[in-house]
Amino acid sequence: MARLSLRRHRGARARSRNPGAHGFSEILYEFSSAFANNGSGFEGLGDDTVPWNVATGIVMLLGRFIPIIAPIAIAGFLSVKKAAPETAGTFRTDGLTFGLVLLGTVLLVGALLFLPVAVLGPIAEHLTLAGN
């Protein structure tokens, strides 16, 4: 959604008081906040318009219902799956090792997906200001 907002001629970049990297961080945070349903946002982003309200409303709906529907769909697919016999190479799912591997995977994938884009704005802004 942030990318779609940036591509419009009179879109998000025209409404942001910071059209550079900081403006991109504002837009990304606006949509991340809407997806998480917490309603916070950066100051300086002119987001009290109909297009912003519609776009963040759609993101809120997706953020509300995808986390509900996706696990139910996964559970439905897993319920019809045949159980495989346990062998020596089976990775048990009832131990501490599985829990730690799962937690580490979730944290690592989440960090790799979100953090590079989240820090891109402040780092680019610092490099821009340091170059002047």
DSSP file (Angstrom, degrees, kcal/mol; ACC not computed):
  #  RESIDUE AA STRUCTURE BP1 BP2  ACC     N-H-->O    O-->H-N    N-H-->O    O-->H-N    TCO  KAPPA ALPHA  PHI   PSI    X-CA   Y-CA   Z-CA
    1    1 A M     >        0   0    0      0, 0.0     4,-2.4     0, 0.0     5,-0.2   0.000 360.0 360.0 360.0 -36.7    0.0    0.0    0.0
    2    2 A A  H  >  +     0   0    0      1,-0.2     4,-1.8     2,-0.2     5,-0.1   0.911 360.0  49.1 -62.4 -40.0    2.9    2.4    0.7
    3    3 A R  H  > S+     0   0    0      1,-0.2     4,-1.5     2,-0.2    -1,-0.2   0.912 110.2  50.1 -66.1 -42.1    4.2    1.7   -2.8
    4    4 A L  H  > S+     0   0    0      1,-0.2     4,-1.0     2,-0.2    -1,-0.2   0.889 109.4  52.3 -63.0 -37.9    0.8    2.4   -4.3
    5    5 A S  H  < S+     0   0    0     -4,-2.4     7,-1.5     1,-0.2     8,-0.4   0.873 109.6  49.0 -65.5 -36.2    0.5    5.6   -2.4
    6    6 A L  H  < S+     0   0    0     -4,-1.8    -1,-0.2     1,-0.2    -2,-0.2   0.788 105.0  58.7 -73.6 -26.9    3.9    6.8   -3.6
    7    7 A R  H  < S+     0   0    0     -4,-1.5    -1,-0.2    -5,-0.1    -2,-0.2   0.732  83.6  96.1 -77.6 -22.0    3.1    6.0   -7.3
    8    8 A R  S >< S-     0   0    0     -4,-1.0     3,-1.2    -3,-0.3     5,-0.2  -0.428  76.2-133.0 -70.5 143.5    0.1    8.3   -7.5
    9    9 A H  T 3  S+     0   0    0      1,-0.3    -1,-0.1    -2,-0.1     5,-0.1   0.944 108.0  25.9 -62.8 -49.6    0.7   11.7   -8.9
   10   10 A R  T 3  S+     0   0    0      3,-0.1    -1,-0.3     4,-0.1    -2,-0.1  -0.187 108.0 116.4-103.7  39.9   -1.2   13.6   -6.2
   11   11 A G  S X> S-     0   0    0     -3,-1.2     4,-1.0    -5,-0.2     3,-0.5   0.330  82.5 -45.7 -90.1-144.2   -0.6   10.8   -3.7
   12   12 A A  H 3> S+     0   0    0     -7,-1.5     4,-1.3     1,-0.2     3,-0.5   0.843 127.6  57.3 -63.1 -39.5    1.2   10.4   -0.4
   13   13 A R  H 34 S+     0   0    0     -8,-0.4    -1,-0.2     1,-0.3     3,-0.2   0.858 105.1  52.4 -65.8 -33.6    4.4   12.1   -1.4
   14   14 A A  H <4 S+     0   0    0     -3,-0.5    -1,-0.3     1,-0.2    -2,-0.2   0.798 111.9  46.8 -70.0 -27.5    2.6   15.3   -2.3
   15   15 A R  H  < S+     0   0    0     -4,-1.0    31,-1.2    -3,-0.5     2,-0.3   0.636  94.4  91.2 -89.0 -15.7    0.8   15.3    1.1
   16   16 A S  B  <  -A   45   0A   0     -4,-1.3    29,-0.2    29,-0.2     7,-0.1  -0.609  66.7-148.6 -83.1 138.5    4.0   14.7    3.1
   17   17 A R  S    S+     0   0    0     27,-1.9    -1,-0.1    -2,-0.3    28,-0.1   0.589  95.9  55.7 -78.1  -9.6    6.0   17.7    4.4
   18   18 A N        +     0   0    0     26,-0.2    -1,-0.2     1,-0.1     8,-0.2  -0.837  64.8 177.0-122.2  90.9    9.1   15.5    4.1
   19   19 A P        +     0   0    0      0, 0.0    -1,-0.1     0, 0.0    -2,-0.1   0.569  59.8  70.6 -76.0  -6.2    9.2   14.2    0.5
   20   20 A G  S  > S-     0   0    0      3,-0.1     4,-1.5     4,-0.0     3,-0.2   0.284 114.3 -51.7 -87.4-145.3   12.6   12.4    1.0
   21   21 A A  H  > S+     0   0    0      1,-0.2     4,-1.9     2,-0.2     5,-0.1   0.841 134.3  56.7 -65.1 -34.7   13.5    9.3    2.9
   22   22 A H  H  > S+     0   0    0      1,-0.2     4,-2.1     2,-0.2    -1,-0.2   0.875 103.9  54.1 -65.5 -36.1   11.9   10.6    6.1
   23   23 A G  H  > S+     0   0    0      2,-0.2     4,-2.2     1,-0.2    -1,-0.2   0.881 106.0  52.1 -64.0 -38.1    8.6   10.9    4.2
   24   24 A F  H  X S+     0   0    0     -4,-1.5     4,-2.8     1,-0.2    -2,-0.2   0.906 108.2  51.5 -63.6 -40.2    8.8    7.3    3.1
   25   25 A S  H  X S+     0   0    0     -4,-1.9     4,-2.6     1,-0.2    -2,-0.2   0.886 108.5  52.1 -62.6 -38.2    9.3    6.3    6.7
   26   26 A E  H  X S+     0   0    0     -4,-2.1     4,-2.1     2,-0.2    16,-0.4   0.927 111.9  45.5 -61.9 -44.8    6.2    8.3    7.6
   27   27 A I  H  X S+     0   0    0     -4,-2.2     4,-2.0     2,-0.2    -2,-0.2   0.918 113.4  49.0 -66.3 -44.2    4.2    6.5    5.0
   28   28 A L  H  X S+     0   0    0     -4,-2.8     4,-2.5     1,-0.2    -1,-0.2   0.912 112.4  48.4 -62.1 -42.8    5.5    3.1    5.9
   29   29 A Y  H  X S+     0   0    0     -4,-2.6     4,-2.8     2,-0.2     5,-0.2   0.876 107.4  56.5 -66.5 -36.2    4.8    3.7    9.6
   30   30 A E  H  X S+     0   0    0     -4,-2.1     4,-2.0     1,-0.2    -1,-0.2   0.934 113.0  39.7 -60.0 -46.5    1.2    4.9    8.8
   31   31 A F  H  X S+     0   0    0     -4,-2.0     4,-2.4     2,-0.2    -2,-0.2   0.870 115.1  51.8 -73.9 -35.9    0.4    1.7    7.0
   32   32 A S  H  X S+     0   0    0     -4,-2.5     4,-1.8     2,-0.2    -2,-0.2   0.914 111.8  47.8 -63.7 -41.5    2.2   -0.5    9.6
   33   33 A S  H  <>S+     0   0    0     -4,-2.8     5,-1.9     2,-0.2     6,-0.8   0.892 111.7  49.5 -65.7 -40.4    0.3    1.2   12.4
   34   34 A A  H ><5S+     0   0    0     -4,-2.0     3,-0.9    -5,-0.2    -2,-0.2   0.898 109.4  51.9 -66.0 -39.4   -3.0    0.8   10.5
   35   35 A F  H 3<5S+     0   0    0     -4,-2.4    -1,-0.2     1,-0.3    -2,-0.2   0.871 111.2  47.2 -64.5 -35.9   -2.3   -2.9    9.9
   36   36 A A  T 3<5S-     0   0    0     -4,-1.8    -1,-0.3    -5,-0.2    -2,-0.2   0.492 108.3-129.9 -83.6  -2.8   -1.6   -3.4   13.6
   37   37 A N  T < 5S+     0   0    0     -3,-0.9    -3,-0.2    -4,-0.4    -2,-0.1   0.811  72.7 120.6  60.1  34.3   -4.8   -1.5   14.5
   38   38 A N      < -     0   0    0     -5,-1.9    -4,-0.2     2,-0.1    -1,-0.1   0.620  63.6-141.8-104.2 -12.6   -3.1    0.9   17.0
   39   39 A G        +     0   0    0     -6,-0.8     2,-0.1     1,-0.2    -5,-0.1   0.558  51.0 132.3  75.1   9.4   -3.9    4.1   15.2
   40   40 A S        +     0   0    0     -7,-0.1     2,-0.3   -11,-0.1    -1,-0.2  -0.493  26.5 168.9 -89.5 166.5   -0.6    6.0   15.8
   41   41 A G        -     0   0    0     -2,-0.1     2,-0.1    -8,-0.1   -14,-0.1  -0.983  37.1 -84.6-166.4 163.6    1.2    7.9   13.1
   42   42 A F    >   -     0   0    0    -16,-0.4     3,-0.7    -2,-0.3     2,-0.3  -0.457  42.8-119.2 -72.2 147.0    4.0   10.3   12.4
   43   43 A E  T 3  S+     0   0    0      1,-0.2     3,-0.1    -2,-0.1    -1,-0.1  -0.653  96.0  47.1 -80.6 146.1    3.3   14.0   12.6
   44   44 A G  T 3  S+     0   0    0      1,-0.3   -27,-1.9    -2,-0.3     2,-0.6   0.273  79.4 112.3 105.2 -10.2    3.9   15.8    9.4
   45   45 A L  B <   -A   16   0A   0     -3,-0.7     2,-2.4   -29,-0.2    -1,-0.3  -0.869  66.3-138.4 -97.9 119.3    2.0   13.4    7.1
   46   46 A G        +     0   0    0    -31,-1.2     6,-0.1    -2,-0.6   -30,-0.1  -0.455  49.2 146.1 -76.2  75.3   -1.1   15.0    5.8
   47   47 A D        +     0   0    0     -2,-2.4     2,-0.7     1,-0.2    -1,-0.2   0.182  33.6  98.8-104.0  17.3   -3.2   11.9    6.3
   48   48 A D        +     0   0    0      4,-0.1     2,-0.3    -3,-0.1    -1,-0.2  -0.397  62.9 104.3 -99.8  57.5   -6.6   13.4    7.1
   49   49 A T  S  > S-     0   0    0     -2,-0.7     4,-2.6     1,-0.1     5,-0.2  -0.858  83.3-106.7-130.0 165.4   -8.0   13.0    3.6
   50   50 A V  H  > S+     0   0    0     -2,-0.3     4,-2.6     1,-0.2     5,-0.3   0.923 116.9  50.9 -61.6 -46.3  -10.4   10.7    2.0
   51   51 A P  H  > S+     0   0    0      0, 0.0     4,-2.6     0, 0.0    -1,-0.2   0.919 113.3  46.0 -60.5 -40.8   -7.8    8.7    0.0
   52   52 A W  H  > S+     0   0    0      2,-0.2     4,-2.9     1,-0.2     5,-0.3   0.928 113.1  49.7 -64.7 -43.9   -5.7    8.2    3.2
   53   53 A N  H  X S+     0   0    0     -4,-2.6     4,-1.7     1,-0.2    -1,-0.2   0.896 113.8  45.4 -63.5 -40.1   -8.7    7.2    5.2
   54   54 A V  H  X S+     0   0    0     -4,-2.6     4,-2.3    -5,-0.2    -1,-0.2   0.936 114.8  47.8 -67.6 -46.1   -9.9    4.7    2.6
   55   55 A A  H  X S+     0   0    0     -4,-2.6     4,-2.1    -5,-0.3    -2,-0.2   0.927 115.4  43.4 -63.2 -45.7   -6.4    3.2    2.1
   56   56 A T  H  X S+     0   0    0     -4,-2.9     4,-2.3     1,-0.2    -1,-0.2   0.819 111.3  56.5 -71.6 -27.9   -5.7    2.8    5.9
   57   57 A G  H  X S+     0   0    0     -4,-1.7     4,-2.2    -5,-0.3    -2,-0.2   0.910 108.0  47.1 -65.6 -41.6   -9.3    1.5    6.4
   58   58 A I  H  X S+     0   0    0     -4,-2.3     4,-2.4     2,-0.2    -2,-0.2   0.921 112.4  49.9 -63.4 -43.0   -8.6   -1.3    3.8
   59   59 A V  H  X S+     0   0    0     -4,-2.1     4,-2.7     1,-0.2    -2,-0.2   0.885 109.1  52.5 -63.8 -38.2   -5.2   -2.0    5.5
   60   60 A M  H  X S+     0   0    0     -4,-2.3     4,-1.6     2,-0.2    -1,-0.2   0.918 109.0  49.4 -63.1 -42.9   -7.0   -2.2    8.9
   61   61 A L  H  X S+     0   0    0     -4,-2.2     4,-2.6     2,-0.2     5,-0.3   0.926 113.0  46.7 -62.2 -43.7   -9.5   -4.7    7.5
   62   62 A L  H  X S+     0   0    0     -4,-2.4     4,-2.1     1,-0.2    -2,-0.2   0.914 112.6  50.4 -63.0 -41.9   -6.7   -6.8    6.1
   63   63 A G  H  < S+     0   0    0     -4,-2.7    -1,-0.2     1,-0.2    -2,-0.2   0.755 114.6  44.8 -68.1 -23.8   -4.8   -6.6    9.4
   64   64 A R  H  < S+     0   0    0     -4,-1.6     4,-0.2    -5,-0.2    -2,-0.2   0.888 122.7  30.2 -85.1 -42.6   -7.9   -7.6   11.3
   65   65 A F  H  X S+     0   0    0     -4,-2.6     4,-3.1    -5,-0.2     3,-0.5   0.790 107.2  63.7 -97.4 -28.8   -9.1  -10.5    9.3
   66   66 A I  H  X S+     0   0    0     -4,-2.1     4,-2.6    -5,-0.3    -3,-0.1   0.939 103.5  50.5 -62.3 -45.4   -6.1  -12.1    7.6
   67   67 A P  H  4 S+     0   0    0      0, 0.0    -1,-0.2     0, 0.0    -2,-0.2   0.722 116.7  43.5 -65.4 -16.7   -4.6  -13.1   11.0
   68   68 A I  H  > S+     0   0    0     -3,-0.5     4,-1.0    -4,-0.2    -2,-0.2   0.881 119.1  39.3 -88.7 -45.7   -8.0  -14.7   11.9
   69   69 A I  H  X S+     0   0    0     -4,-3.1     4,-2.5     1,-0.2     5,-0.2   0.885 107.8  61.2 -74.7 -40.1   -8.7  -16.4    8.6
   70   70 A A  H  X S+     0   0    0     -4,-2.6     4,-2.5    -5,-0.3     5,-0.2   0.917 105.2  45.0 -60.0 -48.4   -5.2  -17.7    7.7
   71   71 A P  H  > S+     0   0    0      0, 0.0     4,-2.6     0, 0.0    -1,-0.2   0.871 113.0  52.2 -64.7 -33.0   -4.8  -19.9   10.8
   72   72 A I  H  X S+     0   0    0     -4,-1.0     4,-2.1     2,-0.2    -2,-0.2   0.910 110.9  47.5 -67.0 -40.2   -8.3  -21.3   10.4
   73   73 A A  H  X S+     0   0    0     -4,-2.5     4,-2.2     2,-0.2    -1,-0.2   0.912 112.3  49.4 -65.6 -42.0   -7.5  -22.2    6.8
   74   74 A I  H  X S+     0   0    0     -4,-2.5     4,-2.5     1,-0.2    -2,-0.2   0.921 110.6  50.1 -62.7 -43.3   -4.2  -23.8    7.7
   75   75 A A  H  X S+     0   0    0     -4,-2.6     4,-1.8     1,-0.2    -1,-0.2   0.882 109.2  52.5 -62.8 -37.7   -5.9  -25.8   10.4
   76   76 A G  H  X S+     0   0    0     -4,-2.1     4,-0.8     2,-0.2    -1,-0.2   0.911 111.0  46.1 -64.2 -42.4   -8.5  -27.0    7.9
   77   77 A F  H  < S+     0   0    0     -4,-2.2     3,-0.5     1,-0.2     4,-0.4   0.889 113.9  48.8 -66.9 -38.7   -5.9  -28.1    5.5
   78   78 A L  H >< S+     0   0    0     -4,-2.5     3,-0.7     1,-0.2    -1,-0.2   0.792 101.9  63.7 -72.1 -26.6   -4.0  -29.9    8.3
   79   79 A S  H 3< S+     0   0    0     -4,-1.8    -1,-0.2     1,-0.2    -2,-0.2   0.791 105.3  44.5 -69.6 -26.2   -7.1  -31.6    9.5
   80   80 A V  T 3< S+     0   0    0     -4,-0.8    -1,-0.2    -3,-0.5     2,-0.2   0.500  91.1 106.8 -94.2  -3.9   -7.5  -33.6    6.3
   81   81 A K  S <  S-     0   0    0     -3,-0.7     2,-0.2    -4,-0.4    -3,-0.0  -0.531  75.4-115.8 -77.0 139.6   -3.8  -34.5    6.0
   82   82 A K        -     0   0    0     -2,-0.2     2,-0.4     1,-0.1    -1,-0.1  -0.476  29.7-113.3 -72.3 143.1   -2.9  -38.1    6.8
   83   83 A A        -     0   0    0     -2,-0.2    -1,-0.1     1,-0.0     3,-0.0  -0.632  27.9-139.1 -78.1 132.2   -0.7  -38.7    9.8
   84   84 A A        -     0   0    0     -2,-0.4     2,-0.1     1,-0.1     3,-0.0  -0.677  26.3-102.7 -89.2 145.0    2.8  -40.0    8.9
   85   85 A P        -     0   0    0      0, 0.0     2,-0.3     0, 0.0    -1,-0.1  -0.389  39.3-108.1 -67.3 145.1    4.3  -42.7   11.0
   86   86 A E        +     0   0    0     -2,-0.1     2,-0.2     2,-0.0    -3,-0.0  -0.570  45.1 174.8 -77.1 131.8    7.0  -41.5   13.5
   87   87 A T    >   -     0   0    0     -2,-0.3     3,-1.3    -3,-0.0    -3,-0.0  -0.635  49.2 -88.1-124.9-176.2   10.5  -42.6   12.5
   88   88 A A  T 3  S+     0   0    0      1,-0.3    -2,-0.0    -2,-0.2    -1,-0.0   0.775 125.7  52.9 -67.0 -25.8   14.0  -41.9   13.8
   89   89 A G  T 3  S+     0   0    0      2,-0.1     2,-0.3     0, 0.0    -1,-0.3   0.336  80.5 121.3 -91.9   7.1   14.3  -38.8   11.7
   90   90 A T    <   -     0   0    0     -3,-1.3     2,-0.8     1,-0.1    -4,-0.0  -0.544  60.9-136.2 -75.3 132.0   11.0  -37.2   12.9
   91   91 A F        -     0   0    0     -2,-0.3     2,-0.1     2,-0.0    -2,-0.1  -0.796  24.9-133.0 -88.7 110.0   11.4  -33.8   14.5
   92   92 A R        -     0   0    0     -2,-0.8     3,-0.4     1,-0.1     6,-0.2  -0.366  13.8-160.1 -68.6 140.5    9.3  -33.9   17.6
   93   93 A T  S    S+     0   0    0      1,-0.2    -1,-0.1     5,-0.1    -2,-0.0   0.251  78.9  70.9-104.3  11.3    7.0  -30.9   18.1
   94   94 A D  S    S+     0   0    0      4,-0.0     2,-0.2     5,-0.0    -1,-0.2   0.175  84.4  84.3-112.8  18.2    6.4  -31.3   21.8
   95   95 A G  S  > S-     0   0    0     -3,-0.4     4,-1.5     1,-0.1     5,-0.1  -0.637  86.3-106.9-117.6 175.2    9.8  -30.3   23.1
   96   96 A L  H  > S+     0   0    0     -2,-0.2     4,-2.5     1,-0.2     5,-0.2   0.841 114.2  61.7 -67.1 -35.1   11.8  -27.2   24.0
   97   97 A T  H  > S+     0   0    0      1,-0.2     4,-2.5     2,-0.2     5,-0.2   0.921 104.5  47.1 -60.5 -45.4   14.0  -27.5   20.8
   98   98 A F  H  > S+     0   0    0     -6,-0.2     4,-2.7     1,-0.2    -1,-0.2   0.918 111.9  51.1 -62.8 -43.2   11.0  -27.2   18.5
   99   99 A G  H  X S+     0   0    0     -4,-1.5     4,-2.5     1,-0.2    -2,-0.2   0.905 112.4  45.7 -61.2 -42.2    9.7  -24.2   20.5
  100  100 A L  H  X S+     0   0    0     -4,-2.5     4,-2.7     2,-0.2    -1,-0.2   0.893 113.3  48.9 -70.1 -39.4   13.1  -22.4   20.3
  101  101 A V  H  X S+     0   0    0     -4,-2.5     4,-2.3    -5,-0.2    -2,-0.2   0.922 113.7  47.3 -64.7 -42.8   13.5  -23.1   16.6
  102  102 A L  H  X S+     0   0    0     -4,-2.7     4,-2.5    -5,-0.2    -2,-0.2   0.931 113.7  47.0 -63.6 -46.4   10.0  -21.9   15.9
  103  103 A L  H  X S+     0   0    0     -4,-2.5     4,-2.5    -5,-0.2     5,-0.2   0.928 113.3  49.0 -61.4 -45.9   10.5  -18.7   18.0
  104  104 A G  H  X S+     0   0    0     -4,-2.7     4,-2.6     1,-0.2    -1,-0.2   0.890 111.7  49.4 -61.7 -39.9   13.9  -18.0   16.4
  105  105 A T  H  X S+     0   0    0     -4,-2.3     4,-2.7     2,-0.2     5,-0.3   0.921 111.5  48.0 -66.2 -44.4   12.4  -18.5   12.9
  106  106 A V  H  X S+     0   0    0     -4,-2.5     4,-2.3     1,-0.2    -2,-0.2   0.931 115.4  44.8 -62.7 -45.5    9.5  -16.2   13.5
  107  107 A L  H  X S+     0   0    0     -4,-2.5     4,-2.4    -5,-0.2    -2,-0.2   0.912 115.4  47.5 -65.8 -42.4   11.7  -13.5   15.0
  108  108 A L  H  X S+     0   0    0     -4,-2.6     4,-2.6    -5,-0.2    -2,-0.2   0.935 114.6  44.4 -66.3 -46.9   14.3  -13.8   12.3
  109  109 A V  H  X S+     0   0    0     -4,-2.7     4,-1.8    -5,-0.2    -1,-0.2   0.913 114.8  49.9 -65.3 -41.7   11.9  -13.7    9.4
  110  110 A G  H  X S+     0   0    0     -4,-2.3     4,-2.1    -5,-0.3     5,-0.4   0.918 113.1  46.0 -61.9 -43.6   10.0  -10.8   11.0
  111  111 A A  H  X S+     0   0    0     -4,-2.4     4,-1.6     1,-0.2    -2,-0.2   0.906 112.5  49.9 -66.5 -41.7   13.1   -8.8   11.5
  112  112 A L  H  < S+     0   0    0     -4,-2.6    -1,-0.2     1,-0.2    -2,-0.2   0.794 114.2  45.7 -69.4 -27.1   14.4   -9.5    8.0
  113  113 A L  H  < S+     0   0    0     -4,-1.8     4,-0.3    -5,-0.2    -2,-0.2   0.876 126.8  22.4 -81.2 -38.6   11.1   -8.5    6.4
  114  114 A F  H  X S+     0   0    0     -4,-2.1     4,-2.1    -5,-0.2     3,-0.4   0.875 110.5  62.1-101.1 -43.2   10.5   -5.3    8.4
  115  115 A L  H  X S+     0   0    0     -4,-1.6     4,-2.3    -5,-0.4     5,-0.3   0.861  97.1  56.4 -63.4 -40.7   13.7   -3.8    9.8
  116  116 A P  H  > S+     0   0    0      0, 0.0     4,-0.7     0, 0.0    -1,-0.2   0.917 114.7  40.0 -58.2 -40.2   15.6   -3.1    6.6
  117  117 A V  H  > S+     0   0    0     -3,-0.4     4,-0.7    -4,-0.3     3,-0.2   0.865 113.3  55.2 -74.5 -35.4   12.8   -1.0    5.2
  118  118 A A  H  < S+     0   0    0     -4,-2.1     3,-0.2     1,-0.2    -1,-0.2   0.853 113.8  39.7 -67.5 -34.2   12.1    0.6    8.6
  119  119 A V  H  X S+     0   0    0     -4,-2.3     4,-2.0    -5,-0.2     5,-0.3   0.566  95.8  83.4 -91.6  -8.2   15.8    1.8    9.0
  120  120 A L  H  X S+     0   0    0     -4,-0.7     4,-2.6    -5,-0.3     5,-0.2   0.916  89.5  50.8 -60.4 -44.0   16.2    2.8    5.4
  121  121 A G  H  X S+     0   0    0     -4,-0.7     4,-2.5     2,-0.2     5,-0.2   0.955 112.4  42.4 -62.4 -54.1   14.6    6.2    6.0
  122  122 A P  H  > S+     0   0    0      0, 0.0     4,-2.3     0, 0.0    -1,-0.2   0.886 117.0  47.9 -63.1 -37.5   16.6    7.4    9.0
  123  123 A I  H  X S+     0   0    0     -4,-2.0     4,-2.5     2,-0.2    -2,-0.2   0.935 113.7  46.7 -68.1 -44.6   19.9    6.1    7.5
  124  124 A A  H  X S+     0   0    0     -4,-2.6     4,-2.1    -5,-0.3    -1,-0.2   0.886 112.8  50.5 -63.5 -38.0   19.2    7.7    4.1
  125  125 A E  H  X S+     0   0    0     -4,-2.5     4,-2.6    -5,-0.2    -1,-0.2   0.908 110.2  49.6 -66.5 -40.9   18.2   10.9    5.8
  126  126 A H  H  X S+     0   0    0     -4,-2.3     4,-2.6     1,-0.2    -2,-0.2   0.926 111.9  47.7 -62.5 -44.6   21.4   10.9    7.9
  127  127 A L  H  X S+     0   0    0     -4,-2.5     4,-1.3     2,-0.2    -1,-0.2   0.864 112.1  50.6 -65.8 -34.9   23.6   10.3    4.8
  128  128 A T  H  X S+     0   0    0     -4,-2.1     4,-0.6     2,-0.2    -2,-0.2   0.923 113.9  43.6 -66.8 -45.1   21.8   13.1    3.0
  129  129 A L  H >< S+     0   0    0     -4,-2.6     3,-0.6     1,-0.2    -2,-0.2   0.850 112.5  52.7 -69.9 -34.0   22.3   15.6    5.8
  130  130 A A  H 3< S+     0   0    0     -4,-2.6    -1,-0.2     1,-0.2    -2,-0.2   0.794 104.6  57.2 -71.1 -26.9   25.9   14.5    6.3
  131  131 A G  H 3<        0   0    0     -4,-1.3    -1,-0.2     1,-0.2    -2,-0.2   0.672 360.0 360.0 -76.7 -17.6   26.6   15.1    2.6
  132  132 A N    <<        0   0    0     -4,-0.6    -1,-0.2    -3,-0.6    -2,-0.2   0.459 360.0 360.0 -84.9 360.0   25.4   18.7    2.8
